[in-house]
Amino acid sequence: MSQTQYLKMLEKEIQKINEKIDLKIFQGQEYKREARDHKLLLRKVRYHTRQNFAQRMIYLFFHKNISTFA
């Protein structure tokens, strides 16, 4: 499974949990378990996208420096 597919799967799971949380809030029920699962999934998404952000920053840094010398 590619990283893109993995992130899409995580996003779908987050959406499902959000729907469950919304329903439980509407019904006045507790949603501690769902909130914990939501937090863990968000942590996974952030972990996998953080590396891409660092790579983008490196690219922008070097791209900016190269264009200033040209």
Phi, psi and omega per residue, in radians:
M1 nan 2.267 -3.140
S2 -1.325 2.885 -3.135
Q3 -1.123 -0.649 3.121
T4 -1.098 -0.777 3.116
Q5 -1.119 -0.711 3.131
Y6 -1.078 -0.772 3.138
L7 -1.148 -0.656 3.083
K8 -1.112 -0.712 3.114
M9 -1.107 -0.736 3.106
L10 -1.090 -0.724 3.119
E11 -1.086 -0.699 3.107
K12 -1.117 -0.730 3.115
E13 -1.123 -0.695 3.109
I14 -1.091 -0.741 3.122
Q15 -1.090 -0.719 3.113
K16 -1.095 -0.762 -3.138
I17 -1.159 -0.678 3.096
N18 -1.043 -0.717 3.108
E19 -1.111 -0.730 3.101
K20 -1.091 -0.765 -3.140
I21 -1.089 -0.795 3.136
D22 -1.027 -0.766 -3.138
L23 -1.109 -0.763 -3.133
K24 -1.165 -0.653 3.080
I25 -1.101 -0.776 3.137
F26 -1.060 -0.647 -3.123
Q27 -1.513 -0.097 3.130
G28 1.358 0.423 3.140
Q29 -1.703 2.838 3.071
E30 -1.321 2.621 -3.118
Y31 -2.407 0.618 -3.117
K32 -1.060 -0.774 -3.106
R33 -1.097 -0.801 -3.136
E34 -1.133 -0.657 3.121
A35 -1.125 -0.680 3.106
R36 -1.141 -0.781 3.116
D37 -1.086 -0.711 3.122
H38 -1.068 -0.774 -3.139
K39 -1.102 -0.730 3.135
L40 -1.147 -0.722 3.115
L41 -1.138 -0.706 3.093
L42 -1.104 -0.656 3.105
R43 -1.093 -0.696 3.095
K44 -1.129 -0.751 3.131
V45 -1.081 -0.814 -3.132
R46 -1.087 -0.678 -3.135
Y47 -1.081 -0.761 -3.081
H48 -1.376 -0.433 3.117
T49 -1.566 -0.340 3.134
R50 -1.103 -0.684 3.129
Q51 -1.115 -0.719 3.121
N52 -1.124 -0.670 3.128
F53 -1.101 -0.762 3.119
A54 -1.097 -0.708 3.110
Q55 -1.113 -0.690 3.117
R56 -1.148 -0.684 3.129
M57 -1.125 -0.728 3.106
I58 -1.087 -0.772 3.126
Y59 -1.052 -0.828 -3.124
L60 -1.104 -0.677 -3.142
F61 -1.092 -0.879 -3.110
F62 -1.237 -0.631 3.127
H63 -1.131 -0.705 3.140
K64 -1.159 -0.735 3.139
N65 -1.172 -0.654 3.139
I66 -1.185 -0.729 -3.099
S67 -1.231 -0.427 3.108
T68 -1.320 -0.471 3.127
F69 -1.480 -0.319 -3.085
A70 -1.360 nan nan
